[in-house]
């Protein structure tokens, strides 16, 4: 059993392998949050609720003359707006009379085997989970809220979502419906979050929680390059190996907010969910709305363990692809090699060279369709550009298959170019408010995929192409933020539903793709890593991590991404030097080492490589193939912080059974009279012996962990580090 209800104390307790989560129904029927953290046995943590008055924190009428009972200070599980709790709240509505108050009290609960499902939304799944449903009712009778908890005992994670039903007869409008609210008592904590920009996504920032509200959010229609829907709250002194850490990942790819508020008495509240900007969801009688899900994990052993919990949970219970933990074809993508300028001969030349160095999959990126010779035109016309590819894609695909390789293509189904047949035929199919001029971005407009006829048209065109060339792989791109939003398919009073309906439409398109082609290797992308989130991972086992392929910038990008998302999900390619995004030159081997900490691939003109470079690339491919199982199923350790360490970057993969490990990194600068840097390894069995495969030297696990191993010295910047250890006894 992992879910308990104690009738005497009216306490709900959720237990996973090492954690405990507790709530209590108060004497007035409010669902209070008691505790989340390490397992405390059979303790009922309501002793932590201290009854004391805070002036200007009002009291519900039902509390009579008790001036100590205030929703403004009590920790709550899912606070409604307007009841004297002045903190950020989980639920805000517009009632039939225009008021905004929603006062939720406990009604009932239900415990069931299996995991609750959310209609049309990505979510964790799998055997062994249990569900707790707690029903809260609005005291005015308008709404009923089901708080849903998915308990994955073995995985040590809990999920949350809310289902909101109109229990009255008149329409209620949801203004804010969060997926999660969590209240912490006074506890000094840091917030770690991942901000960025195009080609520099998921930069890591750690700040002490300050008083007031701190909001991380996207209103771009995608989860965005700018903030990631994942946050960590941790002790001030938490490190990779020590301290309490909590991770919260929203399984959603659209507008979101993750807000922390440190209140008047230093308590902290976190809310996470769909961003309320341009959100107004109408609920008629008996209609329901389901929020996206949040995955929560807790570690009392620091950030590395938190990462392992999330990586394992996502690999085993979120990503559905058959490739999630099995060898992936190593790909060559033609984008940085040719951009839009290619023909069949050029592509075949690259593919032939790819085969020679041992690659398995050829990916034809942007430019194969419509009138697509540059980014001014063609999006929306998903038929082959026969000027570039005579006879279509099928002959090229067959030729490439003839080499013994697989074949994949790039698509961008959510977009339309003004210069396209689709736009000429259906100008009202894009998200555009006609009295305002459009916002162009990369010259393109967003299709209104909230509309079924739009989705059907686009997907049917794409399916025709995929069927024709018997596709093995698809890269789904999305290259702009949404703006100037209006849907010709919705009435005026429902325009506030458009952003979320867009997401539901998008998820439906992806669902159709992966269920029609169950063997397809599916990669997501949004101008690189603009939609790198748990929602997308449900559909695709890999996401192009960033348009920045510079190995040195990637050290920061991949470091930030690694906190929540499995290493095997991060598309990482060896590209040419000087690098197209930064102009930097980095040794080929170093580019290989960095790309090996991800879904390894190549993206450069292989025909231009020297024989020596090709030999080096071939060795890299073999090397990656021999360690891929560790990338896919092992534990990942960050051994340095690229935001602080200017000397080197290092990381490590360790097999779950501690039988082998790969240590990789980059020495960032050459030094005269060099420092000697010692890497203290992680995750090994201290009492076992490990052989370093290149030197043959044997070390105890304890020596590698405690005394550390020196990094090689030498001249030059950006030198690669690559060591492999195998347990000998
Ligand atoms: C943005 C992607 O991130 C790139 O890899 C490439 O596919 C281009 N779009 C193509 O337009």
Boltz pocket constraint, residues with backbone or C-beta under 6 A from the ligand:
constraints:
  - pocket:
      binder: B
      contacts: [[A, 335], [A, 365], [A, 366], [A, 410], [A, 477], [A, 479], [A, 525], [A, 526], [A, 527], [A, 528], [A, 544], [A, 546], [A, 547]]
      max_distance: 6.0
